[in-house]
Amino acid sequence: MRKIIDPGLFSKQVAADTKRGEFNFKNAVIVENDVKVDFVFIGDSITDFWEINAYLGGSNKMVINRGIGGDTTEFVLKRFDADVVQLKPKHCILMIGINDAWDLEDDPWTQKKGIDIEDVISRAYCNIYEMIKKAKENNINLILCSILPTNMEFTNKNKERNSYVLGVNKKLKAVSNKEELIYVNYYSAFVENGQTYVKDGLTAEGLHPNTKGYNIMIEVLRNTLLENDIIL
């Protein structure tokens, strides 16, 4: 029996722990049976909630979803070896970073100020860059996706959140050019020209895509991959 990589449970309560047991069982089946994986999608709830097989069920591709609602760049990095590297996919579609922006928020109960926007951008980027290195070291074609704009006016940092999204996406596009990675620009399809918040009608509550939003995402993804001679 082959040894299965398991990051274990983390030292604090985090979203990444919610599916650890499930993913360990599923990963074991793939690894021990030498299943050939074409694509692993990894990220947070936007990936987790995406019913990918509704779009790709007839594609004859082995497509794995390793999204976890609430996950952040820190913990996707910590589980990357388990949920991507050991599965040996041809391609990894990575979309992560929007939940890091919760650290921008002020805490009214403790009177604690949120973290500076540039520090949150830098932290998210550094974590993503470590995943880029892991993918390259293991001959996995990492496909880097922009994070989506939001419109959550009930939060105390709605404007800053969208500035954060712009800053992260700028860095992701630049590193994609530098490292010769495919960059999937969902962002442009979700905003009006000159705006930074998500267009009306594409999300359930200003954050998570609805069916129309996911339909746009799959179209953008397929077209981008096709331009790079990859059929999804």
N, C-alpha and C positions, 0 to 999 in steps of 0.2 A: 504494500500500500504506500502510495506516494505521500510525502509530508505536505500538509496543507498550510499555507501561510495564513496566520490568524493574528491580527494586531491586538486582540484581546479587548477588554473594556477599558475605557480611558479613566483617568483619575478624578474626573469630575463629571457631573451630569451633563451629557451632550447628546445632540440629536443623532450623531453617528452610531451610538450604541443601540438605537431602537431596532435596527435591522441586522445587527451583527450575527446573531444566531442563524437567522434565515439565510443571509449571504454565505455564511460558512458552509452550510449544508449544500447550497446550490453550487458554490465554488468547488466543493469536493467532487460532486458529480462530473463537472466539466473537466477538472484536472485529472482525476483518476481514470476517466474513460477516454482521455485524450481527444476531447471534442474540439474540433477546429472552429474557432470563433472569428467571425468577420468584423463585427463592430461591438465595442462596449461604449455605451453612453454612461457618463458619470457626472454627478453634480448634486444639486439640492432638490427642493420640491418641484421646481419647474421641470426637471428631468424625471423625478419620481412620479409625478402626476401625468406625464405624457404617455398615453396609451399607444406606444410605438407600434405594436403589432397590428393595430387598426390601420396603419399606413403601410407597414412593411411585411404583413403576414404572408403575402404571396410572392415575396422577393427571392425565395430560396437562399437567403442569407441567414447565418446564425447571428442574431442580434441580442445582446444582453443589456438589461437596464440595471444600473447600479446607482441610481439616484436615491437620496435620502432627504426627506423633508426637514428643513431647518439646518442643513449642513453648511459648513463654512470652509474656506480655503485651508485653514489649519488642519481640519480633521479629514478632509478629502486627501490631503497630502499624507496624513498618517495612515490612511487605509489604501493608498494607491497601490502598494505592492500586493496587497491581498486581493483587491477588487479589480485591478487591471493587469499588472505585470504578470502574476502567476497564471492568468487566463490566456496569455499569449495571443491577444487579438491582432489582426492585421491593422486595424484602425481603432483609435480611441477618440471619442467625441466628448470633449471637456467643456462644460459650461458651469462656472462656479464663481461666486464672489458677491452676489447681492446681499446675502445674509451678514457678511462682514460689516455692511453699512449700518447695522443696528447699533454698532459701537459709537456711531456719531451722536446717538440720542442722549439727551440730558435725562437724568433720573430724578423725577420730582420728589421722590420719597427720601432719598439720601442727600439730595441737593448736589449730587455729583455731576460734573460737566462731562459731556461726551468727549471722545478722543478726537484730536485734530484730524481734519479730512486728509491732509497729505500723509499723515502717519498711517491711516487706515488704507489708503491707496498703496503705499509702499509695502505694507505688510502683506496685503492680498497679492500683489504682484510677485513678491519674493517667494511666497508659497507656490504660486502657479509656475514660476520659473523652475523651482525644484522638481515639479512634476514633468515639465518639459525635458529636463535633464534625465530623469528616470526613464521616460519613454524612449529617448534617443539611445540611451545605454542598452536598452532591451529591444531595439529595432522595431519599435511600435510607432506607427504613423499617427502622431498626435494632431488632431484637428481642433483648433482653438476657436471657441465661439465667444462672440461678444455677450455681455450681460445686457439685460433689457432695461429700458427706462421704466419709471414707475410714476404713480400719481396717488400718493397716500397722504391726503391733507390732514388726516387725523393724527399724524406723527408730528413731532416738534422740529424735525429736520428734513422736511420734504424737499425743499430747494437744494439743501446740501447733499441729500442722497443722490439727486440727479446729477449734481456736479461731480460727485464721487463716481457715478457710472461712466460719465464722460471721461474722467481721468483714467479709470481702469481700462476702458476700451482703447483709449489712445495708446497706452502702454502695451496692451495685447496686440494691437495691430502692428506696432513698431517691432516687437519681439518676433512676431510671425514673419515679417520681412527679413529680419536679421537671421533667424534660424531656419528660414525657408520652410515655414509651416503653412498649411492651409488655414486661412482666417475666414470664419463664417460671420458675416455682418448682419445679424438679425436686427440690430439696433436701428438701422436706417429705415427698415420697413415698419417700425413701430412708432416713429415720431413724424410729426408734420415738419415741413421745412422751417428751419429757424427755431424750432421748439426743443425743449429738453425733456418734457414729460410725455408719457405714453398717450397715444391717440385713444379717443373714446371708442368703446365697442370691441376692444381687443383683449380685455382682461376681465376677470370676475370681480375684482375689487381694487384695481389699480396696481396689482402686483403679479398675480398668476394668470397666464394666458387662458382664455376660454377656447372653445372649439375654433372660432375664427382665427384667434391668435396662433394656435397650434397648426392650423392649416397653412398659415403664412410661413411659419417656421420650417415646416417640412418642405415647402416649395423653395425657400431660400437655401436650405441645406442641400437638397437634391441638385439644384442648379449649380451651386458652388462646387459640389463634388464632381458633377459632370464636366464642369470646366477644367477639372484636374484629372479627367479620365477615370473617375471612380464612380461606379454605379451602386446606388443604395437601394 
